[in-house]
Amino acid sequence: MGGLPTQNTSTLALPGLQQNQESAKPTTGAESKPKKKICCACPETKKLRDECIVQHGEEACAKWIEAHRICLRTEGFNV
């Protein structure tokens, strides 16, 4: 899983954010069911979020938690 950001910056450049999958809850009739389960979507941001929470606690990791939520939303999940 190369290409993960290692710096603690205010602007996130996460590769998972550019991916565009089918949505879990379609907004139009033309869309179909998601190709991924929510547990398997956005592994990059999930790993960063989880590692941060283990090392620093949930309160200190709001940026990574929100980055993971944004990634999940781009994958079509309603979180």
Backbone torsions as a table, in degrees:
resi	resn	phi	psi	omega
1	MET	NA	64.8	-179.2
2	GLY	-77.2	170.3	177.2
3	GLY	83.5	12.4	-179.8
4	LEU	-81.3	141.2	178.7
5	PRO	-68.4	136.4	-179.1
6	THR	-111.1	-12.5	179.9
7	GLN	-91.0	152.6	177.4
8	ASN	-94.8	85.9	-176.8
9	THR	-113.8	161.7	-178.7
10	SER	-79.4	-22.3	178.0
11	THR	-100.9	126.1	-177.6
12	LEU	-95.4	132.4	174.7
13	ALA	-123.7	81.8	-174.5
14	LEU	-106.2	128.7	-176.4
15	PRO	-60.2	-31.5	-179.2
16	GLY	-66.9	-18.8	-178.2
17	LEU	-74.1	-21.8	-179.5
18	GLN	-83.6	-16.9	-179.0
19	GLN	-72.2	146.6	-178.6
20	ASN	-132.4	107.1	-179.0
21	GLN	-108.7	170.9	175.7
22	GLU	-64.8	150.6	-175.7
23	SER	-84.4	153.8	177.9
24	ALA	-75.6	-35.3	177.5
25	LYS	-121.2	95.6	-174.7
26	PRO	-58.8	139.6	176.6
27	THR	-93.8	-19.0	176.4
28	THR	-131.0	163.2	-179.6
29	GLY	-69.7	-18.5	-177.3
30	ALA	-76.0	-20.2	-178.0
31	GLU	-84.8	152.2	-179.6
32	SER	-113.8	-174.2	-179.1
33	LYS	-65.1	155.7	-179.6
34	PRO	-66.7	153.6	178.3
35	LYS	-87.3	-15.6	-178.5
36	LYS	-122.6	154.6	169.0
37	LYS	-83.7	156.0	-177.7
38	ILE	-61.3	-31.1	179.9
39	CYS	-69.4	-20.7	-177.0
40	CYS	-103.5	-7.7	-179.9
41	ALA	-81.3	147.4	173.7
42	CYS	56.1	54.9	-178.3
43	PRO	-64.5	-29.7	-178.7
44	GLU	-65.8	-51.0	-178.1
45	THR	-71.0	-31.0	178.0
46	LYS	-64.1	-43.7	-180.0
47	LYS	-63.9	-46.0	179.3
48	LEU	-61.5	-43.9	179.1
49	ARG	-61.2	-48.9	-177.2
50	ASP	-63.9	-43.4	179.1
51	GLU	-63.1	-40.7	179.2
52	CYS	-63.2	-45.1	-178.7
53	ILE	-63.3	-40.9	180.0
54	VAL	-65.0	-41.8	-175.5
55	GLN	-81.5	-36.2	-169.6
56	HIS	-122.3	-10.1	-177.4
57	GLY	91.1	154.4	-174.6
58	GLU	-59.8	-39.0	-176.4
59	GLU	-62.2	-32.9	-177.2
60	ALA	-83.9	-4.2	-172.3
61	CYS	-117.1	24.3	-177.4
62	ALA	-56.5	-35.9	-178.8
63	LYS	-63.0	-44.1	-178.6
64	TRP	-73.8	-33.7	176.7
65	ILE	-63.7	-45.7	179.6
66	GLU	-67.0	-37.1	177.6
67	ALA	-61.2	-39.4	178.7
68	HIS	-68.4	-40.1	177.0
69	ARG	-62.0	-42.2	179.3
70	ILE	-62.8	-43.2	178.1
71	CYS	-61.1	-44.9	179.0
72	LEU	-61.9	-38.5	177.9
73	ARG	-64.8	-38.0	178.3
74	THR	-68.3	-23.7	175.7
75	GLU	-80.8	-8.2	176.5
76	GLY	104.3	4.1	-179.4
77	PHE	-87.0	144.6	-179.4
78	ASN	-97.2	88.7	-179.5
79	VAL	-121.9	NA	NA
